[in-house]
Amino acid sequence: MNAQFKKGVLELCVLSLIARRDRYGYELVEEISRNFEIAEGTIYPLLRRLTQDGLCTAYLKESDEGPPRKYYRLTPAGLEVQRKLLAEWEQFVRGVENMVKEDRA
């Protein structure tokens, strides 16, 4: 998949997954990688920025499989941004589909 496509939509993917439930970094990498390939190192700077921007908060939670994990939770501002990005994405996809699909009439 085109790297620019992924870069442009990765923030929406991360915010959308965290909106469903709190997640830790590697869990986000695994979930996103089920749909398209990403490098693990791309998620952590994004999570750091989202936290610094006040869109997420982070907390540690004990794990049965090792050290505590850092989980991320959306703030109300993060949920607002996620909804805005999703609406923009849906409008964008409709526009692209209108241009690239064959006229079936």
C-alpha positions in Angstrom: 0.0 0.0 0.0 1.2 3.5 -0.8 3.0 4.9 2.2 1.4 8.4 1.8 -2.1 6.8 2.0 -1.2 5.1 5.3 0.5 8.2 6.8 -2.6 10.3 6.1 -5.1 7.9 7.7 -3.0 6.5 10.6 -4.2 9.1 13.1 -7.8 8.4 12.3 -7.2 4.6 12.7 -5.5 5.0 16.1 -8.1 7.4 17.4 -10.9 5.2 16.2 -9.5 2.0 17.8 -8.9 3.8 21.1 -12.4 5.3 20.9 -13.8 1.7 21.1 -11.8 0.8 24.2 -8.5 1.7 25.9 -5.5 0.2 24.1 -1.8 -0.2 24.6 0.7 0.6 21.8 1.6 -2.9 20.6 -2.0 -3.9 20.6 -2.7 -1.0 18.2 0.2 -2.1 16.0 -1.2 -5.7 15.8 -4.8 -4.5 15.1 -3.7 -2.0 12.4 -1.3 -4.6 10.9 -4.3 -6.9 10.3 -5.5 -4.5 7.7 -2.3 -3.0 6.3 1.4 -3.2 7.0 2.9 -0.6 9.4 6.2 -0.4 11.3 5.9 -0.7 15.0 8.0 2.5 15.4 5.3 4.6 13.7 2.7 4.2 16.4 4.7 5.4 19.4 5.6 8.9 18.2 1.9 9.3 17.1 0.7 8.2 20.6 3.2 10.6 22.2 1.9 13.5 20.0 -1.8 12.6 20.7 -1.1 12.7 24.4 0.9 16.0 24.2 -2.0 17.5 22.2 -4.5 16.5 24.9 -6.3 14.0 22.7 -5.3 11.0 24.8 -4.3 10.2 28.3 -2.0 7.4 29.3 -2.0 5.2 32.4 -0.2 2.0 33.5 -2.0 -1.2 34.0 -0.7 -4.5 35.3 -0.3 -7.3 32.8 -0.5 -11.0 33.3 2.3 -11.4 30.7 5.0 -9.2 32.0 5.6 -5.6 33.1 2.8 -3.1 33.3 1.5 -1.8 30.0 0.8 1.8 29.1 -2.8 2.1 28.0 -4.2 5.1 26.1 -7.7 6.5 26.6 -9.4 9.2 24.5 -10.2 12.5 26.1 -13.4 14.4 25.2 -11.2 16.5 22.8 -9.8 13.3 21.3 -13.3 11.9 20.7 -14.3 15.2 19.0 -11.2 15.1 16.7 -11.9 11.4 15.9 -15.5 12.3 14.9 -14.3 15.2 12.8 -11.6 13.2 11.0 -14.1 10.3 10.4 -16.6 12.7 8.8 -13.8 14.2 6.6 -12.6 10.7 5.7 -16.0 9.6 4.7 -16.5 12.7 2.5 -13.0 12.1 0.9 -13.7 8.5 0.2 -17.1 9.3 -1.5 -15.4 11.9 -3.6 -12.6 9.6 -4.7 -15.1 6.8 -5.4 -17.1 9.2 -7.6 -14.0 9.9 -9.7 -12.5 6.5 -10.0 -15.4 4.2 -10.4 -16.7 3.3 -13.9 -19.9 4.8 -15.1 -22.2 1.8 -14.8 -25.2 3.5 -16.5 
